[in-house]
Amino acid sequence: MNRAVDDLRAWGRARGLDVDVDEVRLLCDYASDYLDVNELGDFTPVAFEELLLNIYPRKVIAPPESAPETVAAARTLVDFLLSTEEIGGKMAVRMRNVLDRIEPEMPIALADTSRFGMAKSLFSAMGADSLERATGSTESTGSTESAGSAGSAILSVSAVQEEPAVEHCDCPGCSPLPPVRLAPRETLAQSALRVPLLTDARRLVQWMLAGGRTPTVKGRLRVRDATEAIAQLSVTDPGLLWELAVHTGLVTVEGTAIFDGEDFDPLDIWAATVEFVVEKETGGAVTGEVSLDEELYGLCDMLYRLQAPVPIPLVREYLDEIGLVEEGEIDVPEAVRRLAYCGMAEPGDELLELTPLALWGLHRLYTDLGIEAPQAADLALADAPELIEGLLSGMPAEMAEADIEGWLRHRSPARAVTELFGSVSGAPSVARGIAVTIVDRLGADAEEAVRAFLEEPELRPHAIHWLTARGLAAPALTSEEVLWMSVDMLVLAMPSAEEDPETFAENMSASGPPQSVIEEMWRVDHPEVVEVLELLGRSLRDHNAAKAARKAAFKARSRAIG
């Protein structure tokens, strides 16, 4: 996408066009993050409609009158797509028709506060108007919440941890493993019996036994038997199958005599299979590439940590980064096909993803190696404290999202509010922030339950904001409450900010609180205000805003001492 935007800039210059590159980049960033538009050719009319009428109103802090500029940028993007033959003429006509229909609707969508995401509505409320009594300023925020920024950096429940991870070194592979959700043993055992690699290994063993065939003195498959096995069993690599059968215990070798293996638990066989595939020297027999076989542990470890499908182009980039591509072109789709045959990867030509069996097998391998490999409990039936504690453990985003949705399905909106807010009264800010972000998903039918917490000092600002964002009657937020709420929500971003300060700085530049808010934060009676201000002071890219944060932190420390 970044390269494409650079091409767009050059395209505009060549035609003497005034291209709003920043607006187009924002369109591409959001489309990439939220709509799986990874290449320009992935844009569709539906993508434009979803982007401009749903995602922009939820994420971008922009006045309704800015909508024509955004639509104009989208039209420029369509012209570029057509010019570069990323789309055809008929598709361009459909896109332009959709944009014509969107143009009058988009200002209405941008003005509809009920569509605002939590971070957008929160920081929209933090303009100088909210602090007029404290500062006398009339400057507005004018900020934009960029893709993956304040909404995710501050409010992402999956990235927050109660304590910073212990770092053993700078290598990602040495960081603690994330919790994983493992499938039921019965389901896994049935799947293990159907893995093609193991099925072929069992067929080879029975074929050897039935024919009275014997291995070499070293226990290897004889060349003659390997040749006949390829013809009679239609297997491609009988040598690999035989070594696997011996390693897993599917066959027992004593000298040149062989015996059928004992009736082991299918998952024990599978655990040995995973160890064989990712740790043994298989000479390219697993993936088709010697170098990739040697790095298979690292690749599987990365997929285990991500717990999400990885597009094939990104897999190629990963292999390039670790130096494998330099040793020769690697046929990644073929490697994926082979890993699917081995039961390690889901079949497919576009994405690489571990199977539930592979996830279980790697978890077992880590455990056997003495590596702490936590399991994530199913939180859908947990109580509110258990849900929040589980989300704070740092589980992957997709798993956290599924748990939250499942948890909400099991209770009414009113009950969800009562349980969540009731469990975080007097709790640390991170726990309270998780509860607030979940409650933010609920509609107006939770109104009565939210109102019940207006008397709770720590939850009152959040309750007022919730009501106001839905157009419901609510008390006005005082300037102190706006400040307190801003600090309270920024606390959520602190763990991820320490891990990735560059991304945090980018997020805050795009959609953080304005300088007028930062300058007054020291006044708020929040236990973590000093830590938040110090973080902003060393992270903000705007020199004046960072200086204001450092000065405010000094004032907050001085007040605490006094």
N, C-alpha and C positions, 0 to 999 in steps of 0.2 A: 504494500500500500504506500509506504513512504517513497519508494522508487517511482511509483505511478504518479504521485503528487508532484514530484520533481519533473516528470515528463510533461505533466499538465502545465506547469509553469513555462517550460520551454515551448510548448505548443502554443500557449497564449502569446508569448513574445513574438513568435514567428508570424502570427496573424495580426499583430498589433492590437490584441484584445486586452482589456483590463480585467484580469481574472482575480477573483477574491480567493486566493489560494488558502488563506487561513480558514475560511468558512468551508471550503471543499475538504480540507484536511479534517476538520471537525466532523463533517458528514461521514467521511471514510472511517475515522476512528470509532465513531459510534456504531456504524454498520458492521465493522469488524468485531467489536466487543460484544454486541448484543444480537446481531442477526447472522453471524457466521459468514459474513461477506469477506472472504480472505483475499480475493482477487477482484479487480474491477469488473471482469466479466460475470461475477456472481450477482451484480446488482440486477434487481427486477422491479417492475412497477409496484409490486406488493411491498418490496423492501423500502422504497421511497415513502409509501403511505404509512407504514409502521414507524419509520424513522421520524417523519415530520409531524405526525399527528399523535403519536404515543410516546416515543422515547424523548424527543426534544421537550415537550411540555413537562415531562417527568424529571428531566435531568438538567436542562439548560436554563440558567438564570438570565433571561432576556426579556425585554419589553415586547408586548404584542406587535408594536409598530416595526420591529426588526424582522418580522416574518417574510416580507417581500425580498429582503436581501438574501435570506436563506434559500428561498425558492429559486431566486435568480442564480445562486451558486449551484443549485441542483440542476437547473437547466443547462448551465455551462458544462457541468459534468456529463450530462447526456450528450451534448454536442461533441465532447472529447471522446466519449465511448464510441460514438458513431464514426468519428473521424479516424480513430485507431482500429476500427473493425472489431472492437470488443463486443459490439452488438450489431444487429442488422437494422435495416431501415424500418421494418415493421415493429420491432421491439422499441425503437426510438420513438415512433409515433405513439405507441401505447404509453410509454413513460411520460411523454409530453402531455398527453391527455390527462393522465393521473395528476401531474403537477398543476395543470390548469384547474382541476377540481379541488386540489389541496389548498391552493393559494388563498381563497377567501375563508377557508376553514381553519387555517393554522393560527391566525391571530386570536381567534376565539379559544383554541386549545391552549395557547400560551398563557391566556388570561385566566383559565379555569384552575383555581387553587386546589380543587379536589383531585386534580391529576398530579400535583407536585409530589415528587419523592421526598423522603424525610430530610435529606441533606439540603435539597434545594429550598424547601419551605423553611427550614431552620435558618439557613444563612440569608435567605431573603428577608427574614424577620430581624436580622442583625444589622440592618443598615443604621445610619446615624439617626433616622427618625425614631427608632426604638430607644435611642440613648439621648434624645434631645435634652431631657432634663439634666442629664449628667454632664454632657459635653457642649451643648449648644451648637453642634455641627449640623449641617444640612446636606452633607455629601452622601450620595447613594452608593450601594455596593458595586453595581455594574459588573459582578463577577460571573464567570461561566464555569459550570461543573463539568470538567472534561471527562472523557471516557476513563473509567477506572480510577476516578479521583475521589473527591470528598465523599460521594455516596458510598464508594466501596472502601476507601481508606479509613474513613471514620466509622462507618456503620457495618462493615463486613463482619458478620458473626463468626465466620469460619477462620479468619486470620488472627483472631485475638487469643492470647494466651495469658493465664494468670501470672506466670513467671517467665522471664526470658529463657530461651533454650540455652543449655550449656553447650558452648562451642568447643569442639575438640580440635578443629582446624578450619581453614577456609574452604575446604572441599565440601560441596553439597552432600556427597555420599557419606560424610562423617557426621552430619547433623542428625538429631534424633528422628526416628521413623515416625510418621504420622499414624494415628489410629486408623485401623481398617475395619470394615464391616465384612465379615466372612459369611458365606452361604451356609445353610444347615449341612451337617455331615452326611445325612442320608442323600441329599441332592448331589453333593460333591462325589460321594462314592459311586452313584449311578453314572455320573458324568465321566469319572475316571475309567470305568469299564468300557466306555465308548471312544476313548482317545485313539485315533487311527494309528499313531505310532505304537502304542501298546498292543493294539489289536494285531498289527502286523508282526510284532515281536512274539506274541503268543502263537500265532500261526506258524512262524518259523520254527519255534521250539517244538511244536507238535509234529511238524513236517520232519524235523531231524530225528525225533524219537521214533516216529512211525517207520522211517526208512532205515533205522539202525545206523544212522550216520554218526560219526564221531569227530570231534574237533582235533586240532593239532596238539602236539605235546604242550605248547604254551597256552592251550585253551582257546585258540582262535578258530574262526571258521575257515575251512579249507577252500582254496580257490575254486576247485571243481564244484563243491557244494554251493558256493556263492553264485556261480554262473547258472547252475540248475535252478536255484531258488528264484533268481530274477526271471527266468523263463516260466517256471511252473507256478510261482506264487504272485507274479506281477508286482514285485517289490523293487524299489530302485536302489536301495543300499542295504543289502542283507548283512554286511559287516557291521554297520552301525546298530542294526536290530539285535544282532547276536551279542555284541558288547553290552548293550542296554539290558538284555535278558539276563546276562550273567551278573551285572551290577545290581539289578533290582531283586534277584533271587527267583526270577521266573524259571530259571534252569540252574541246576547244581552241577558243577564240573569237578570230577575227581580223576585226575590224570587225563586219560582220553575217554573216560566213561562219562556219560551225562545222565542226569535224573530229573524228572519233572519237579519243579519247585513246590514248596509247601503252599497250602491254601492260605495265603496272607490276606490281611485286610487290604482292600483295593487302595485305600488312602496311604497305607504304608508303601505300597508299590509306587504310587504316584509321587510321594515325597522323595523316594530314591530316584525317580525319573527326573524330577526337577533338579536335584543335585547333580545328576549326570549331565543334563543338558547345559546348565549354566556354569558348572565348575570343572568338568573334565575336558581334557584335550581331545576335541572331536575333529580337528583338521578340516573344518569347513563342511562336514557332513550334516550339520544341523541347519545352517542358514544358507549354505552354498558358497560362503566366503570364509576363508581361514581367519582373516583379521577380525571379521565380525563375530565369529564363534568365540574368539579369544576375549572379546569385549562384551559378550552377551550378559555377563553378570551386571556390568555397569548399566547397560541399556535397560535390563529388566528392573534394576534398582530404581532407575529414573522413573519408569512407568509406574512402579509400585508407589513411589512418593507422590506422583501427580494424581494417580487414581482417576484419570480422564483420558479419552482418546486423543492421540497426537496425530495431526495431519502429516501425511507422508513427506511433504516438502520440509517440514520442521524436523522430521527424523533425519533427512539428508543433511540439514544444517548441523544437527547434533553430531552426526558421524564426521562431518567436515571439521567441526570444532575439536574433536578428539583425535583428528589426524588420520582417520581411516580412508577418507576419499583420496587423499594424496597417494595412497598405495594402489589405487586403481578404482575404476568406477564400480559401485556396488548397486546391484539390482535390488532396490529396497522392496518393491512389490513381491518379487520372488522370495525374498527373505521372509516377508510377512506370510506368504502362502506356506512356506516350510514350517514356520513357527506355529501356524494354525494346525498343520498336520501333527505337530508335536503336542498340541493341546495347550500351548502357551499363549497364543494370540487369537483374538476373534478374527474370523475370516473377513476379508475386504480389501479393496484396492486403494482406498483413499485415506484410511486411518489405521493407526496401530494402537491396539488396546489389549491389556492383559485379560485373559479369561478369569472367571471366578476361581477355577481350579488353579490357575497360575498364581493368583493372589494368595490363595490358601497355601500352596506349595512353597512360595517364597517366605510367607510368614513362618511356616514350619522350619524352613532352612535357617532363617534369622535366629529363631529360638534355639535351634540345635547348636548354632555357632555362639550362643551366649549373648546375642544382641537383643536389647529390649525392643520388642515389637508389640505395642499395645493394640488391643482390640476395642472397637467402638461398639458400645451397646446400642440397641435399637431404642431411640428416645421417644418414639411415637406414643408409647404408653407410660412414659415416666411422669413423675410429678414435676411441677414448675422448677423447684431447686435443682433436681437432677437434670432437667432439660438444659438449664442455663449452665450448669457445671460441665455437661457434656459438650456444649457448643464452645465453651471456653477452652476445651482441651486442644483446639487447633485442628479439627477434622477438616477434610476437603470441602470446598464450597458446595458441590453437588450433593454430598451426603448430608451436610447441614441443612440445605434447602429441603431435601426430602423429609428429614426429621421434623423440621418446623411445620411443613405442610401436613404431615401425618398427625402431629400433636394437635394442631388446630382443628383437624377434622373430627377429633374425638371429644370435642367440647364446644359448647356454645360460645359466641363472642363474649358475652358477659362473664361467663365462667373463666374464660381465658384471661381476661383483664384482671379479674379478682385474684386468680392464682398467681399470675406473673407479677403484678404490682405488689401484691401482698407478700410475695417471697423476697422482694428486694428492698423493703423498707429498712433503712439503716445499713444496707449492704454496700460494698465497694462500688465505685462508679462503673467499672467494667461490667459487673453483673447487672446494674441498673440499666446501662446502655443496651445490653442484650434484650432485656425485658421491653424497653421502650421501642426498639426497632421491630420487635415481633408485634407489639400492640399496634404499631403504625400500619400494619397490613389490614387491620380490621376496619369495617365500615361503620356508618352512623348507628347501626343497631347495638353497638357497644357503648353508646353515649352515657347511659345511666351509670354503668359500671365505672367508666372513666371519671365521671363527675364525683364519684364517691371518694376519689383520692385528691380532690382539690385542697383538702385540709392537711395533707401530708407535705411538709415543707420541701423535701427533696424531690417529690414527684409532682408537686403543684405546677411548676413551669412546663413540664412535659405534658401534663394533662391539659393545661390551657392551650398550649400549642396544638395539641391533637384536635381539640374542639374547634379552634380557630381555622385550622387547615381544612376542615370539613364544612365550614360555613355555619357552625352551630354557635349559639349564644355562649359567650365565655367572658370572664373578667379580662381586663387588659393586662398584658405582661408589663411589669415594672421594669425599669432599666436594670435594676439589680437582678431580676429574674432572668432577663435576657443574657446578661453576663454569666450568671451562674450556670445556665443551661449550655452556653457555648463552651465553657470550661468542662462541664460534665461530659459532653459528647466528644470533645477533643481528647479526653483521657483514653477513649477507646482506640484512638489511632496510635498511641504511644508505643506499644510493642512492635507493630509493623514499621513504625517510623525508625525505631532503633535498628531493625533488621535491614531496612532499605531506605536510607535517608534521602537518596536522590529522587525516588518515586514520591516519597512524602512531600518533598520540597515542590515537586512539579504539581502535585495535587493541591497543595495549599496556595500555590500561585494561581491556579485555575479557579478554585472555589472555596478558599479559606475565608475566615472572617476578615472584614476590612480593618484598616489601620485604626479607625476611630474606635472600634470595639477592643482591639488589642491594647490600646493606650489606657483603657479604663478597666481592664480585667483585674488589675491588682486590688481593686476595691472590693471584689466579691469574696464572701466568706466561704470559700471552698477548700477542702483539705489538700487538694492537688493543684491549686492554682500556680504555685511556684514552679512545679515540675512542667506544667503545660507551657508556661511563659518561657522557661529556659529552653524547652524543645523548639518553640517558635523562634526564639532568638538565634539559635544556631542553625535553623533549617530554612527560614524564609529567604527567598532569593531577592526580594525587594529590600534594598539596603535600608530605606527609611522604616519599613514595617519591622524588619529584624531589630533595628536599633530601638524602636518603640517597645518591642517585646522585652528586650534586655533591661531597659529602664523600668518597665512595669514589674519585671521579676525582682529587681532591686527594691522597689517600693513594697512589693508584697512580702519579701523577706524582712525588710525593716519593720513593717507593721507587725509581723509575727513576733519579732524579738521584743518590740515595744510592748 
